[in-house]
Amino acid sequence: MSTATAPKVGFVSLGCPKATVDSERILTQLRMEGYEVVPTYQDADVVVVNTCGFIDSAKAESLDAIGEALAENGRVIVTGCMGVSESAIRDVHPSVLAVTGPQQYEQVVNAVHEVVPPNIEHNPLIDLVPPQGIKLTPRHYAYLKISEGCNHSCSFCIIPSMRGKLVSRPVGDVLSEAQRLVKAGVKELLVISQDTSAYGVDLKYKTDFWDGRPVKTRMLELCETLSSMGVWVRLHYVYPYPNVDDVIPLMAAGKLLPYLDIPFQHASPKVLKAMKRPAFEDRTLARIKQWREICPQLTIRSTFIVGFPGETEEDFQYLLDWLTEAQLDRVGCFQYSPVDGAPANDMNLEIVPDDVKQDRWDRFMAHQQAISTARLQRKIGLEMDVLIDEVDHEGAVGRSWADAPEIDGSVFIETTAVQPGDKVRVRIVDADEYDMWAELV
């Protein structure tokens, strides 16, 4: 509810879904304290920018967003992953009011208090925040963050230095949040973390309680319980440890979406060793084959890096051959970026020239597009469930179980007789390298 006296906060959220959840937590706390969240710079008493600092292009985007907020409003608080390097922000934008790092929810809220004090007349018993909190996603899907941080030391990554070591949330807390979301109308839960497969390792898979029964803080038990809530459950940021084998039967039985988001990053053993990637060995292709034997409809999406220091043409060709063998469904690719603080910068490996990186990226994308196109062509004529995301005068846009929001493809349907959040049955009539077209059954 908007009031003339309510302090007003503008919010810019950048980066990955994990940062989105951080933004949601900050906004939920501010709304509980009576702050109004407004959509324009002009209406805001202060603007919070949640930054991304993973690669140089993300840092540049964050600095641009801070600059825009300063130009349009003038009162800006910075938080998020780039906040771990306050000097890098203040060197460019010295007038920002405060800088905090990721997951520092209390510090961000306190900084807002200092700039715009909360309304002392606010009554939290009257001005209720919904039980599921404030969400930045559409009503029908939500991100469910199960842990913070990461125990790995990949040489290209600075996430552990920004977000710390693995800290798993108690499984009872995670399941209670999931239940609140489902009761609020969420029809798809997207499980996220830095390393979903490692969930509970730091807690030694401690037994917690939810709904009056014991549940282990472990990926398998978490997935089994989430699968009982009657909504789509999608797993992201999964490393192919042996324990992933345990959840494939749940997918084959229709309890979990048959979808795995696995950041393979490369295939060449030499490059993977230099990257210090965990759990990747020669048996990965065999494991993928085994998964598909158990669950033939399994969709695998991944991300890769080309141009990592020391990568040769032979390594790159190995990667292309691996892609041909693996037949992944959805793939993204990045050119290596020498992020400040990443161990790869100090490994004395030969730097791959920018023009070679660009050439390899172009070849990689063309190679994978051919694979993706062929795999989508096989779906023409099939019937499947689709979750509707948008509807306008031209028709509806939805996603199948094989498509995560914002990163995968879409399903276009020539109908306006549906609403966002509806789950409908369709028949696929056409497809290209990324998207599909369908008709209602």
VOGU-3710 file (C-alpha; in Angstrom, 3 decimals, decimal comma):
1> mstatapkvg> 0,000/0,000/0,000  1,419/3,382/-1,018  1,253/6,254/1,431  2,503/9,808/1,217  4,713/9,329/4,278  6,200/5,914/3,463  9,934/6,117/2,663  10,542/4,979/-0,896  13,323/2,723/-2,205  14,297/2,017/-5,795
11> fvslgcpkat> 16,106/-1,245/-6,540  18,318/-2,415/-9,403  19,133/-6,143/-9,307  21,877/-7,468/-11,583  23,601/-10,822/-11,994  22,594/-14,440/-11,515  19,498/-15,953/-9,849  21,450/-16,235/-6,582  21,781/-12,446/-6,585  18,063/-12,196/-7,363
21> vdseriltql> 17,306/-14,120/-4,166  19,592/-11,759/-2,219  17,617/-8,825/-3,629  14,335/-10,471/-2,662  15,517/-10,913/0,927  16,611/-7,285/1,212  13,339/-6,037/-0,283  11,296/-8,282/2,003  13,018/-6,835/5,079  12,533/-3,263/3,863
31> rmegyevvpt> 8,845/-3,871/3,135  8,393/-5,361/6,605  9,765/-2,092/7,982  7,283/-0,008/6,006  9,384/1,031/3,022  7,645/1,313/-0,321  9,441/-0,140/-3,354  9,040/2,147/-6,365  9,804/1,477/-10,068  11,377/4,816/-11,053
41> yqdadvvvvn> 14,465/6,746/-10,024  12,430/9,928/-9,695  10,067/8,509/-7,065  12,796/6,924/-4,915  14,289/8,488/-1,794  17,306/6,199/-2,240  18,366/3,602/-4,822  20,024/0,260/-4,016  22,098/-1,377/-6,770  22,827/-5,097/-6,306
51> tcgfidsaka> 25,920/-5,696/-8,436  27,562/-8,628/-10,203  31,352/-8,954/-10,178  31,983/-12,357/-11,749  33,614/-11,270/-15,031  34,807/-7,973/-16,466  31,726/-7,410/-18,631  29,499/-7,901/-15,556  31,595/-5,408/-13,589  31,276/-2,893/-16,406
61> esldaigeal> 27,504/-3,381/-16,455  27,391/-2,865/-12,686  29,443/0,337/-12,870  27,182/1,622/-15,651  24,080/0,860/-13,553  25,561/2,695/-10,558  26,401/5,661/-12,770  22,875/5,763/-14,184  21,351/5,629/-10,707  23,612/8,449/-9,531
71> aengrvivtg> 22,741/10,570/-12,560  18,995/9,965/-12,244  18,654/9,993/-8,454  21,937/10,907/-6,735  21,475/8,820/-3,578  22,844/5,350/-4,219  23,786/2,379/-2,010  25,804/-0,427/-3,608  25,745/-4,070/-2,562  26,421/-7,486/-4,102
81> cmgvsesair> 29,426/-9,370/-5,409  31,276/-6,343/-6,728  30,948/-4,778/-3,289  33,853/-6,879/-2,005  36,107/-4,430/-3,855  34,857/-1,094/-2,528  37,833/0,809/-3,943  37,036/-0,363/-7,504  33,576/1,168/-7,122  34,613/4,387/-5,388
91> dvhpsvlavt> 37,439/5,000/-7,876  34,760/5,381/-10,552  31,823/6,586/-8,415  33,178/8,262/-5,251  29,781/9,716/-4,331  28,006/6,420/-3,567  26,634/6,515/-0,028  27,643/3,015/1,105  29,153/-0,187/-0,278  28,511/-3,696/1,089
101> gpqqyeqvvn> 29,320/-7,189/-0,158  27,059/-10,122/-1,067  24,752/-11,667/1,528  25,222/-8,665/3,844  21,505/-8,101/4,186  21,631/-6,400/7,573  24,336/-3,959/6,474  22,324/-2,961/3,399  19,180/-2,374/5,438  21,158/-0,372/8,018
111> avhevvppni> 22,622/1,765/5,216  19,086/2,484/3,971  18,074/3,411/7,537  20,886/5,973/7,708  19,869/7,637/4,456  16,085/7,330/4,798  14,914/6,401/8,319  11,943/4,020/8,513  8,517/5,415/9,204  7,961/5,190/12,964
121> ehnplidlvp> 4,187/5,085/12,319  4,479/1,849/10,354  2,524/-0,985/11,959  3,743/-4,406/10,744  0,592/-6,023/12,151  -1,505/-4,045/9,683  0,838/-3,512/6,732  1,469/-7,203/6,157  4,129/-8,655/3,890  2,968/-11,874/2,181
131> pqgikltprh> 4,285/-15,055/3,827  6,430/-15,885/0,804  8,158/-12,478/1,026  8,748/-10,029/-1,832  9,539/-11,765/-5,121  11,160/-10,346/-8,258  10,017/-13,264/-10,407  6,515/-13,762/-11,842  4,006/-15,239/-9,439  4,135/-18,727/-10,946
141> yaylkisegc> 7,839/-19,506/-10,485  10,463/-18,747/-7,843  14,109/-19,407/-7,066  14,790/-21,524/-3,989  18,339/-20,941/-2,726  19,545/-23,878/-0,635  23,076/-22,752/0,261  25,631/-19,982/0,028  29,270/-20,127/-1,012  31,418/-22,842/-2,538
151> nhscsfciip> 34,208/-25,144/-1,377  35,917/-25,373/-4,773  38,905/-23,362/-5,972  38,403/-23,201/-9,723  41,262/-21,162/-11,134  39,043/-18,900/-13,275  36,573/-18,076/-10,482  36,506/-15,593/-7,613  33,101/-16,603/-6,223  34,556/-18,267/-3,060
161> smrgklvsrp> 36,471/-15,087/-2,257  33,253/-13,084/-2,626  30,664/-15,436/-1,149  32,808/-17,623/1,097  32,840/-21,361/1,713  29,772/-23,604/1,439  27,084/-22,856/4,029  24,009/-25,048/3,594  20,630/-23,899/4,863  18,883/-26,326/7,238
171> vgdvlseaqr> 16,629/-28,503/5,135  13,635/-27,708/7,359  14,024/-23,998/6,573  14,333/-24,680/2,843  11,251/-26,907/2,779  9,197/-24,441/4,820  10,068/-21,680/2,356  9,150/-23,959/-0,540  5,804/-24,746/1,056  5,034/-21,023/1,547
181> lvkagvkell> 5,855/-20,380/-2,106  3,616/-23,199/-3,317  0,745/-21,986/-1,137  1,221/-18,528/-2,666  0,681/-19,902/-6,167  4,181/-20,838/-7,333  4,049/-23,705/-9,832  7,777/-24,096/-10,487  10,600/-24,138/-7,944  14,081/-23,521/-9,333
191> visqdtsayg> 16,640/-24,921/-6,887  19,817/-22,822/-6,946  23,140/-22,549/-5,114  26,812/-22,410/-6,075  27,030/-26,219/-5,867  23,684/-27,982/-5,492  25,255/-31,469/-5,464  27,271/-30,572/-2,339  24,202/-29,529/-0,353  24,599/-30,581/3,280
201> vdlkyktdfw> 28,277/-31,602/3,089  29,253/-28,856/5,543  26,530/-30,014/7,959  27,542/-33,670/7,573  24,044/-34,308/6,174  22,504/-33,453/9,534  18,965/-34,681/10,146  16,457/-31,865/10,507  12,688/-31,919/10,936  9,959/-30,694/8,632
211> dgrpvktrml> 6,229/-31,265/8,895  6,809/-33,476/11,909  9,167/-35,932/10,245  12,959/-36,289/9,972  14,669/-35,227/6,756  18,406/-35,342/6,056  20,120/-32,165/4,844  21,151/-33,814/1,579  20,262/-33,345/-2,086  18,406/-36,646/-2,486
221> elcetlssmg> 16,158/-36,193/0,555  15,567/-32,543/-0,345  14,489/-33,529/-3,855  12,282/-36,361/-2,621  10,425/-34,024/-0,283  10,120/-31,175/-2,790  8,708/-33,660/-5,310  5,748/-34,266/-2,991  4,572/-30,632/-3,242  2,861/-31,044/-6,608
231> vwvrlhyvyp> 4,869/-28,459/-8,583  7,698/-28,510/-11,106  11,093/-28,795/-9,391  14,125/-27,843/-11,515  17,758/-28,373/-10,439  20,443/-25,821/-11,298  24,236/-25,658/-10,752  24,642/-29,402/-10,341  28,130/-30,928/-10,370  28,179/-34,522/-11,691
241> ypnvddvipl> 29,267/-36,211/-8,495  28,209/-39,857/-8,056  25,354/-38,791/-5,759  23,622/-37,161/-8,742  22,908/-40,698/-9,966  20,470/-41,022/-7,048  18,078/-38,325/-8,317  17,811/-39,591/-11,902  15,214/-42,260/-10,960  13,083/-39,483/-9,433
251> maagkllpyl> 13,160/-37,761/-12,828  12,318/-40,984/-14,652  9,327/-41,417/-12,314  8,044/-37,911/-13,059  8,719/-36,600/-9,549  11,397/-34,100/-10,612  11,697/-32,305/-13,925  14,068/-34,357/-16,110  16,471/-31,439/-16,315  20,029/-30,936/-15,109
261> dipfqhaspk> 21,987/-27,684/-15,306  25,638/-28,789/-15,125  28,438/-26,230/-15,702  30,957/-28,502/-17,454  33,102/-25,499/-18,584  35,343/-27,640/-20,836  36,097/-31,219/-21,879  39,841/-31,343/-22,507  41,503/-33,109/-19,537  44,461/-30,728/-19,752
271> vlkamkrpaf> 42,269/-27,616/-19,645  40,045/-29,010/-16,881  43,146/-29,724/-14,800  44,349/-26,145/-15,287  40,860/-24,912/-14,378  40,994/-27,082/-11,220  37,492/-28,300/-11,919  36,009/-30,820/-9,461  34,370/-34,139/-10,326  35,191/-34,123/-14,027
281> edrtlarikq> 36,975/-37,125/-15,420  36,945/-39,447/-18,386  33,802/-41,171/-17,128  31,571/-38,100/-17,593  30,338/-39,211/-21,027  29,620/-42,669/-19,646  27,662/-41,120/-16,780  25,571/-39,023/-19,178  24,834/-42,161/-21,217  23,816/-44,010/-18,057
291> wreicpqlti> 21,506/-41,185/-16,983  19,770/-41,190/-20,361  19,321/-44,950/-20,242  17,444/-44,515/-16,948  15,622/-41,321/-18,007  15,508/-41,012/-21,825  13,748/-37,631/-21,716  16,525/-36,046/-19,634  17,484/-32,537/-20,764  21,019/-31,346/-19,960
301> rstfivgfpg> 22,050/-27,718/-20,190  25,570/-26,459/-19,582  28,031/-23,601/-19,940  31,551/-23,652/-21,364  34,581/-21,367/-21,534  36,718/-21,057/-24,644  40,090/-19,358/-24,782  41,211/-20,347/-21,290  44,972/-19,700/-20,873  46,920/-22,573/-22,374
311> eteedfqyll> 44,011/-23,835/-24,493  45,395/-25,134/-27,800  43,611/-25,830/-31,060  43,883/-29,509/-30,145  42,125/-28,848/-26,814  39,392/-26,908/-28,570  38,850/-29,639/-31,150  38,623/-32,146/-28,286  35,821/-29,995/-26,851  33,917/-29,956/-30,157
321> dwlteaqldr> 34,260/-33,736/-30,490  33,057/-34,121/-26,893  29,983/-31,998/-27,646  29,187/-34,223/-30,616  29,363/-37,269/-28,377  27,526/-35,732/-25,385  24,602/-34,314/-27,417  23,727/-31,697/-24,807  20,363/-29,987/-25,273  21,048/-26,427/-24,127
331> vgcfqyspvd> 24,495/-24,830/-24,096  25,941/-21,396/-23,406  29,513/-20,306/-24,045  31,744/-17,527/-22,746  35,091/-16,273/-23,908  37,608/-16,434/-21,059  37,853/-13,203/-19,098  40,889/-12,617/-16,825  39,011/-11,564/-13,711  41,098/-9,698/-11,131
341> gapandmnle> 42,005/-12,034/-8,288  41,478/-15,277/-10,217  44,344/-17,787/-9,734  44,431/-18,453/-13,503  46,071/-15,066/-13,977  49,198/-16,269/-12,164  49,614/-19,740/-13,684  52,124/-18,675/-16,379  49,997/-20,220/-19,105  50,065/-18,917/-22,651
351> ivpddvkqdr> 47,387/-16,273/-23,205  44,957/-16,991/-26,036  44,673/-13,905/-28,312  41,297/-12,175/-28,462  40,823/-12,900/-32,161  41,438/-16,610/-31,556  38,962/-16,593/-28,660  36,357/-14,961/-30,888  36,971/-17,475/-33,686  36,642/-20,413/-31,291
361> wdrfmahqqa> 33,466/-18,946/-29,781  31,941/-18,591/-33,269  32,862/-22,163/-34,169  31,632/-23,494/-30,836  28,248/-21,795/-31,190  27,775/-22,983/-34,773  28,706/-26,534/-33,766  26,309/-26,601/-30,816  23,485/-24,893/-32,717  23,490/-27,781/-35,181
371> istarlqrki> 23,197/-30,230/-32,280  20,437/-28,228/-30,573  18,495/-27,855/-33,817  18,573/-31,583/-34,481  17,472/-32,423/-30,939  14,561/-29,975/-31,079  13,462/-31,297/-34,484  12,870/-34,669/-32,830  10,219/-33,068/-30,622  7,988/-32,048/-33,521
381> glemdvlide> 4,732/-33,983/-33,240  5,138/-34,714/-29,529  2,651/-33,648/-26,880  3,982/-32,019/-23,706  3,005/-29,775/-20,807  3,895/-26,098/-21,076  3,897/-23,455/-18,344  2,663/-20,107/-19,680  4,887/-17,093/-18,920  3,359/-14,316/-21,063
391> vdhegavgrs> 0,229/-13,613/-23,072  -0,331/-10,709/-25,472  -2,451/-9,988/-28,540  -0,181/-12,171/-30,708  -0,465/-15,257/-28,523  1,128/-17,011/-25,579  4,757/-17,671/-24,683  5,534/-20,592/-22,421  8,179/-23,117/-21,465  8,312/-26,880/-21,515
401> wadapeidgs> 9,908/-28,909/-18,746  13,101/-28,747/-20,831  13,325/-24,938/-20,609  14,376/-22,853/-17,622  13,245/-19,206/-17,544  15,469/-16,567/-19,130  18,283/-18,943/-20,132  16,660/-21,582/-22,355  14,183/-21,500/-25,220  10,482/-20,704/-25,380
411> vfiettavqp> 7,346/-22,361/-26,737  5,116/-20,054/-28,811  1,391/-20,840/-28,997  -1,186/-19,067/-31,181  -3,818/-18,584/-28,509  -4,957/-15,879/-26,123  -7,249/-18,200/-24,186  -4,681/-18,792/-21,438  -3,160/-16,811/-18,566  0,387/-16,518/-17,181
421> gdkvrvrivd> 0,874/-19,374/-14,750  -1,447/-21,761/-16,595  -0,103/-25,224/-17,359  -1,447/-26,433/-20,702  -1,038/-29,463/-22,940  0,318/-28,713/-26,414  1,521/-30,466/-29,540  4,833/-29,260/-31,023  4,427/-28,272/-34,688  7,770/-26,577/-35,481
431> adeydmwael> 11,176/-25,792/-34,014  14,436/-23,974/-34,754  17,794/-24,050/-32,951  16,385/-22,610/-29,704  12,580/-22,316/-29,673  9,490/-24,360/-30,505  6,009/-23,569/-31,833  2,945/-25,464/-30,670  -0,826/-25,753/-30,768  -3,143/-26,466/-27,866
441> v> -4,281/-30,070/-27,628
//
